């Protein structure tokens, strides 16, 4: 919708706030455009805390949204790697992705203003890439609400 609007409509994102609903949904939409099978729902709660409307024209906003979606895709790649390491370590659960995203999300420990979108996603990407599957136990996963499947 954003790309179509940018082709003919004047104004910026805030002029279409009603149609676009939330900045996080616009960013995730561009991530889905690039990778249709991304688990965007895992990232929306994080983006809701740090994503904001883009100032400028819709054409400028499209470019910025693509850049932000690229950061989400980098995080998704790192999370996918962590999920694979957890599976190789013997942990199985349909909630592994959500577990990893929650585990690498520093917002739950922060007071006050959250960091910028770039800083937060960069931190999360680094944490996901470095997640040591050997330090994660079945009880850690169970405490998060996603108990491992019985084998």
N, C-alpha and C positions, 0 to 999 in steps of 0.2 A: 504494500500500500504506500509506503514511504517513497519508494522509487517512482511509482506512478504519480504521486502528488508532486514530487520534485520536478517532474517534467512539465507541469502546467500551472501549478498553484503558486501564488505569491505568498510570502510570509515565512514564518519559521515553525518549528515544532509546537511551540506554545499556542500558536494560532489554531492548531489541530489537536489540542489536548483532549478534547472530548472523544475524538475518533481514535486517537492513539492510546488512550487510557493511562499507561504508565511508561516512564522511560525504560525500565527494566524489560518490559515486554517488547519494546522496539529493538533493543539490543539483542535479546534472545531471538527475535524474528530474523535478524540478519545472520545470527549464528546458524539457525535452521536453514536459511537460504544456502549457506556454504556447506553445511553438513546436515542433511535431512534427518539422520538417525541419532543426533545428539540428544542426550537426556537433559534437556533444558530446564525441566522442573527442579533438578538438583541445584541449579545455580540461581534461579529467580529470587529466593529469599535473601541471598547475599547481595545480588544486584539491587534489590529494592532499598537496601540500606545506603548504597553509595552511588547509584546511577542518578543522573539528573537530566533535565531537558537541555538540549544543545542550543546555544545562542547562534544566531545567523540565519541564513536562508536554508530552505529545505535541502537544496543541493549540497550545501556545506555540511548539513546534518547527516545526510546519507554517507558521506565520506567518513565523518567522525564515528557514526554507528558501525560502519564496516571495520574501522580500526578497533573499536571496543569489542566487537564480536570476535575479532582476531585474538584478543587477549583471553576471551572466554574459551576459544578453541584451543589455545595453548594450555590453559588450565585443564580442559577436558582431556587433552593428550596425556598430561601428567597424572591425572586422576585415573585414567584407563590403565596406565602403567602400574600404578599402585594397586589397583584392583587385580590385575594379572599376577602381581607378586603375592598378594594375599591368597589368591586361588592356588598358586603353586605351593604356598605354605600349608595348604590343606583347609583353609577357611572357605566355606561355601554358604552363601546366603543371597537372596535376591536384593538385599539391602546393602551390599558392599559399597556401591557407588555413593549412596547417601551417607554411609558410615565414614568413608574417606573424606568426603566434602565437609562433613561436620568436624572431623578430626583435624583437618588442616585450616579450618576457619578460625581466625584469631578474634573475631568480633565478640564472641561470647565472653571474653575476658577483658574487654576494653570498656573503660568508662569515658563518658564525654563524646566528643565528635569522632566519627569513624575516619579512617584514612581515606585518601583519594582512591578512586576506582583502580587506577594504575598500580598504586602501592599495594592495595589489598589483593588484587588478582595476582600480582607479581609474587607477593609473599606466599599466597596459597599455592601457586604453581611450584615455587621452590620447595615448600613443605611436602607437597604431594610427590614430587620427583625424588625427594630424599626419604620418604616414608619407609621405615625398616619393618618389613613384614614379620621378622623374627621377634619383634617386641610387642606384637599384637596377639592377644590370646582370644580364645573362644568366649571367655567371660567378658572381655572388653566389648566384643560384638554383641553379646547378649544384653549387656547393660544399656546399650544404645537403642535397644528395642528390636534388633534384628538378629535373633539367635541363629546360630549355624544350623544347617540341615543335618539331620541324623543320617549317618551313612549305613 
